[in-house]
Amino acid sequence: MKALIFGGVGQLGRALKAKAGDDWKMEAIDLPECDITDDAATKAMIADSDCDMVINAAAYIAVDKAESELEITQTVEWYLQNEDWWQALMERRI
């Protein structure tokens, strides 16, 4: 089995890779390789992957800047719930 992990080099992504069994191949994706706020890049990454599962472990983690960088905070949160991701997954039948 193969999983594509967005936010794969962050704390959660690393933990998922560490806990994966030997029968799992975990492909970790993160900035700058793919920006989850870029619809086209995200959908292309999903479409081009031969993964069996997509895990979104991406997050905006600059908590101390969240209020002063409200636009990027809201953008990241919106993309984490973006229906286009679901469409890309449905097209791949994941």
Disulfide bonds with the S-S distance in Angstrom:
none
